[in-house]
């Protein structure tokens, strides 16, 4: 990926596109996908769209009993227990997936947390960075042989416009000197974008291409650890929890960009890009408001991506992906 490629290419879809719109003409029998968080919010919309198009979908879930209830009656769907904040659990889930699938055409990293209270996991790691980035990093590396076996797999990582809040805090990525829930969220979303950049650089020789995306503003379970009053104060919802914010999408519209990234022929031969509104996003400047869209240069910088990859390898001790 070069910065010149980070510009819209004229997709026929838009911010108003729904998940159903994207997959209407897709025929996906024989395709196997893993969708993290695939039983609620954007993940559920993604699972429903993929299975409706004929794909087999494996859903790793922190609450497998809840996932099975939500997906009851959905054909072509399997649930596997996994907690992204527990790397032993991630490795166990990856091993199970490797036992039940010979190849993996899609890995869609949809699950995530946002603006949580300070939470320490593993050896004192910051919780949002762990769940949103290190868990997905570990899962992708553990499943890489299955992705390479597909000979044309795509990895889709949900980032967010929240990445504009901060780059990687190299001096203190785990907020040991003081916690800020929004900066922690922003850093984890920058990490998601950089992860896609370097995974694409390493994986393209095996036909594995990676993309990050901003799904848009959507009220889902992602806001579950935010107080209602905070959401009211931000103008997102009214006192009854009804969405009133300008520019908010439905969950189906929020899932559309990930599904477009997973299926569009317009992205053939491309990778390492940041997407939004079912197209490639343009590059934004530091003075542009978050809601104006686009991606900050630091979130698609190859050198930053390689540095984060090395940090993540050292932290997780996963088997490196070699070029």
C-alpha positions as CSV (number, residue, x, y, z in Angstrom):
1,X,0.0,0.0,0.0
2,X,1.2,3.5,-0.8
3,X,-0.4,6.7,0.4
4,X,-1.5,7.4,-3.2
5,X,-3.7,4.4,-3.1
6,X,-5.5,5.8,-0.1
7,X,-8.3,7.6,-2.0
8,X,-11.8,6.8,-3.1
9,X,-12.2,4.6,-6.2
10,X,-15.9,5.3,-7.0
11,X,-17.7,2.4,-5.4
12,X,-21.4,2.0,-6.4
13,X,-22.3,1.9,-2.7
14,X,-22.5,4.6,-0.1
15,X,-23.0,5.4,3.6
16,X,-26.7,4.5,3.1
17,X,-26.0,1.0,1.8
18,X,-27.2,-1.9,3.9
19,X,-25.7,-5.3,4.5
20,X,-28.3,-6.9,2.3
21,X,-27.5,-4.4,-0.5
22,X,-23.9,-5.5,-0.5
23,X,-24.5,-9.3,-0.7
24,X,-27.5,-9.3,-3.0
25,X,-25.5,-10.5,-5.9
26,X,-22.9,-12.5,-3.9
27,X,-22.9,-16.3,-4.2
28,X,-20.7,-17.6,-1.4
29,X,-21.2,-21.4,-1.0
30,X,-17.9,-23.1,-0.2
31,X,-16.6,-20.0,1.5
32,X,-15.7,-20.2,5.2
33,X,-15.6,-17.1,7.4
34,X,-14.7,-16.4,11.0
35,X,-16.6,-13.4,12.4
36,X,-15.6,-12.2,15.9
37,X,-18.6,-10.8,17.8
38,X,-20.8,-12.3,15.1
39,X,-23.8,-12.6,17.4
40,X,-24.7,-9.0,18.2
41,X,-24.7,-5.6,16.6
42,X,-22.6,-5.3,13.5
43,X,-21.2,-8.8,13.9
44,X,-24.7,-10.3,13.9
45,X,-25.7,-8.3,10.7
46,X,-22.4,-9.6,9.2
47,X,-23.1,-13.2,10.1
48,X,-26.7,-13.1,8.8
49,X,-25.6,-11.5,5.5
50,X,-22.8,-14.0,4.9
51,X,-24.9,-17.1,5.7
52,X,-27.8,-15.8,3.6
53,X,-25.3,-15.7,0.7
54,X,-24.3,-19.3,1.4
55,X,-21.1,-18.9,3.4
56,X,-20.2,-21.0,6.4
57,X,-19.6,-18.8,9.4
58,X,-17.7,-19.6,12.6
59,X,-18.5,-17.2,15.4
60,X,-15.9,-17.0,18.3
61,X,-17.9,-15.7,21.3
62,X,-17.0,-14.7,24.9
63,X,-20.5,-15.8,25.9
64,X,-21.2,-18.8,23.8
65,X,-24.6,-19.6,25.3
66,X,-25.7,-16.1,24.4
67,X,-24.3,-16.4,20.9
68,X,-26.1,-19.8,20.3
69,X,-29.4,-18.3,21.5
70,X,-28.9,-15.2,19.2
71,X,-28.0,-17.5,16.2
72,X,-30.6,-20.2,16.8
73,X,-32.0,-21.2,13.4
74,X,-29.3,-19.6,11.4
75,X,-28.0,-22.2,9.0
76,X,-24.3,-22.7,8.3
77,X,-23.2,-21.1,11.6
78,X,-21.1,-22.5,14.4
79,X,-20.1,-21.0,17.7
80,X,-16.7,-21.4,19.4
81,X,-15.9,-20.2,22.9
82,X,-13.3,-17.4,22.9
83,X,-12.4,-14.3,25.1
84,X,-10.3,-11.8,23.2
85,X,-8.8,-10.5,26.4
86,X,-7.5,-13.9,27.4
87,X,-4.8,-15.0,24.9
88,X,-4.9,-18.6,26.1
89,X,-8.6,-18.6,25.2
90,X,-7.8,-17.1,21.8
91,X,-5.2,-19.8,21.1
92,X,-7.6,-22.6,22.2
93,X,-10.3,-21.2,19.9
94,X,-7.9,-21.0,17.0
95,X,-6.9,-24.6,17.6
96,X,-10.5,-25.6,17.6
97,X,-11.2,-23.7,14.4
98,X,-8.2,-25.4,12.8
99,X,-9.7,-28.7,13.7
100,X,-13.0,-28.0,12.0
101,X,-11.9,-26.0,8.9
102,X,-9.3,-26.8,6.3
103,X,-9.1,-23.2,4.9
104,X,-10.4,-19.8,5.9
105,X,-11.5,-17.4,3.2
106,X,-12.5,-14.5,5.5
107,X,-11.4,-13.4,9.0
108,X,-13.6,-10.5,10.1
109,X,-12.5,-8.8,13.3
110,X,-15.8,-7.1,14.3
111,X,-15.8,-7.6,18.1
112,X,-14.6,-4.8,20.3
113,X,-15.0,-2.7,23.4
114,X,-15.2,1.1,23.8
115,X,-14.5,3.7,26.5
116,X,-14.4,1.1,29.3
117,X,-13.4,1.8,32.9
118,X,-9.8,1.0,33.5
119,X,-9.3,-2.7,33.3
120,X,-6.1,-4.7,33.6
121,X,-5.8,-8.1,31.9
122,X,-3.0,-10.6,31.2
123,X,0.3,-9.3,32.8
124,X,-1.2,-5.9,33.6
125,X,-2.0,-4.9,30.0
126,X,-4.6,-2.2,29.3
127,X,-7.9,-3.9,28.5
128,X,-9.0,-2.0,25.4
129,X,-5.7,-2.4,23.7
130,X,-5.7,-6.1,24.6
131,X,-9.2,-7.0,23.5
132,X,-9.4,-4.8,20.4
133,X,-5.8,-5.3,19.1
134,X,-3.7,-8.0,20.8
135,X,-6.5,-10.6,20.9
136,X,-7.3,-10.1,17.2
137,X,-3.6,-10.0,16.4
138,X,-3.1,-13.4,18.1
139,X,-6.1,-14.9,16.4
140,X,-5.0,-13.8,13.0
141,X,-1.5,-15.2,13.5
142,X,-2.7,-18.5,14.9
143,X,-5.2,-18.9,11.9
144,X,-2.7,-17.7,9.3
145,X,-2.1,-21.2,7.9
146,X,-5.8,-21.5,7.2
147,X,-5.9,-18.1,5.5
148,X,-2.8,-18.9,3.4
149,X,-4.4,-22.2,2.4
150,X,-7.4,-20.3,0.8
151,X,-5.2,-18.7,-1.8
152,X,-7.1,-15.5,-1.8
153,X,-8.3,-14.8,1.7
154,X,-9.2,-11.4,3.1
155,X,-8.8,-10.1,6.7
156,X,-11.2,-7.3,7.6
157,X,-10.5,-5.3,10.8
158,X,-13.0,-2.9,12.3
159,X,-11.2,0.3,13.3
160,X,-13.0,3.6,13.9
161,X,-12.9,7.3,13.4
162,X,-11.8,7.2,17.0
163,X,-8.3,6.5,15.7
164,X,-8.1,10.3,15.2
165,X,-7.8,10.7,19.0
166,X,-4.2,9.4,19.2
167,X,-1.5,7.4,17.5
168,X,0.3,4.6,19.3
169,X,1.6,5.9,22.7
170,X,5.0,4.3,22.3
171,X,6.1,5.7,25.7
172,X,3.2,4.3,27.6
173,X,0.9,2.0,25.5
174,X,-0.7,0.5,28.6
175,X,-1.5,3.8,30.4
176,X,0.6,2.9,33.4
177,X,1.1,6.7,34.1
178,X,-2.7,7.5,34.1
179,X,-5.7,6.2,32.4
180,X,-8.0,8.0,29.9
181,X,-10.7,5.8,28.5
182,X,-11.1,7.7,25.2
183,X,-7.4,7.9,24.5
184,X,-7.2,4.1,25.3
185,X,-10.0,3.5,22.8
186,X,-8.4,5.7,20.2
187,X,-5.1,4.0,20.5
188,X,-6.7,0.6,20.1
189,X,-8.4,1.7,16.9
190,X,-5.2,3.1,15.5
191,X,-3.6,-0.3,16.3
192,X,-6.4,-2.0,14.4
193,X,-5.6,0.1,11.3
194,X,-1.9,-0.4,11.5
195,X,-2.4,-4.2,12.1
196,X,-4.1,-4.4,8.7
197,X,-1.3,-2.5,7.0
198,X,1.5,-4.8,8.1
199,X,-0.5,-8.0,7.9
200,X,-1.2,-7.1,4.3
201,X,2.5,-6.5,3.6
202,X,3.4,-9.9,5.1
203,X,0.5,-11.9,3.7
204,X,0.1,-10.7,0.1
205,X,2.7,-13.3,-1.1
206,X,0.2,-16.0,0.1
207,X,-2.8,-14.1,-1.4
208,X,-3.8,-12.9,2.1
209,X,-5.0,-9.2,1.9
210,X,-6.0,-7.1,4.8
211,X,-8.2,-4.0,5.2
212,X,-9.2,-1.8,8.1
213,X,-12.4,0.2,8.2
214,X,-14.6,2.7,10.0
215,X,-18.1,1.3,10.1
216,X,-19.7,4.7,10.9
217,X,-21.5,6.0,13.9
218,X,-23.9,3.3,15.2
219,X,-25.5,2.7,18.6
220,X,-25.0,-1.0,19.4
221,X,-23.8,-3.0,22.4
222,X,-20.5,-1.3,21.9
223,X,-21.7,1.5,24.2
224,X,-22.7,-0.8,27.0
225,X,-20.2,0.5,29.5
226,X,-21.0,4.1,28.9
227,X,-23.6,5.8,31.1
228,X,-26.8,6.8,29.5
229,X,-26.2,10.4,30.6
230,X,-22.9,10.5,28.8
231,X,-24.5,9.4,25.6
232,X,-27.2,12.0,26.1
233,X,-24.6,14.7,26.7
234,X,-22.8,13.7,23.5
235,X,-26.0,14.1,21.5
236,X,-26.2,10.5,20.5
237,X,-29.5,9.5,22.2
238,X,-32.4,11.0,24.1
239,X,-33.4,10.3,27.7
240,X,-35.2,7.1,26.5
241,X,-32.1,5.8,24.7
242,X,-33.5,6.6,21.2
243,X,-30.9,7.5,18.6
244,X,-31.1,11.2,17.7
245,X,-27.5,11.9,16.6
246,X,-27.0,13.3,13.1
247,X,-25.4,10.9,10.7
248,X,-25.9,7.7,12.7
249,X,-26.3,4.5,10.7
250,X,-28.4,1.5,11.4
251,X,-26.5,-1.7,12.4
252,X,-27.2,-3.1,8.9
253,X,-25.6,0.0,7.3
254,X,-22.8,-0.2,9.8
255,X,-22.0,-3.7,8.7
256,X,-22.0,-2.9,5.0
257,X,-18.5,-1.5,4.6
258,X,-17.0,-4.7,6.2
259,X,-19.1,-6.9,3.8
260,X,-18.0,-4.8,0.9
261,X,-14.4,-5.2,1.9
262,X,-14.9,-8.9,2.1
263,X,-16.6,-9.4,-1.2
264,X,-15.9,-6.5,-3.7
265,X,-14.0,-7.2,-6.8
266,X,-13.0,-3.6,-6.8
267,X,-10.5,-4.4,-4.1
268,X,-8.9,-7.3,-6.0
269,X,-5.1,-6.9,-6.0
270,X,-5.3,-4.2,-3.3
271,X,-4.7,-4.2,0.5
272,X,-3.5,-2.5,3.5
273,X,-6.1,0.2,3.0
274,X,-8.5,2.0,5.4
275,X,-12.1,2.0,4.2
276,X,-15.3,3.9,5.1
277,X,-18.8,4.2,3.6
278,X,-18.2,1.2,1.2
279,X,-15.2,2.9,-0.4
280,X,-11.5,3.6,0.2
281,X,-11.2,6.6,2.6
282,X,-9.2,9.7,1.8
283,X,-6.3,10.9,4.0
284,X,-7.3,13.5,6.6
285,X,-5.3,16.3,8.2
286,X,-4.8,16.8,11.9
287,X,-7.1,19.8,11.9
288,X,-10.1,18.0,10.4
289,X,-12.9,17.0,12.8
290,X,-13.4,13.3,13.4
291,X,-16.8,13.3,11.8
292,X,-15.5,14.6,8.5
293,X,-14.1,11.1,7.8
294,X,-10.8,10.0,6.4
295,X,-7.8,8.4,7.9
296,X,-4.8,10.0,9.7
297,X,-1.5,9.3,8.0
298,X,-0.1,7.8,11.2
299,X,-2.7,5.1,11.1
300,X,-1.6,3.8,7.7
301,X,2.1,4.5,8.0
302,X,4.1,1.3,7.1
303,X,6.9,2.1,9.5
304,X,4.5,2.6,12.4
305,X,2.7,-0.6,11.4
306,X,6.0,-2.6,11.4
307,X,6.9,-1.2,14.8
308,X,3.5,-2.1,16.3
309,X,3.8,-5.6,14.8
310,X,7.2,-6.1,16.5
311,X,5.7,-4.9,19.8
312,X,2.7,-7.2,19.4
313,X,4.9,-10.2,18.6
314,X,7.0,-9.6,21.7
315,X,3.9,-9.3,23.9
316,X,2.0,-12.3,22.6
317,X,4.9,-14.7,21.6
318,X,2.9,-15.9,18.6
319,X,4.6,-17.7,15.7
320,X,5.8,-15.0,13.3
321,X,4.4,-14.8,9.8
322,X,7.4,-14.9,7.5
323,X,7.6,-13.3,4.1
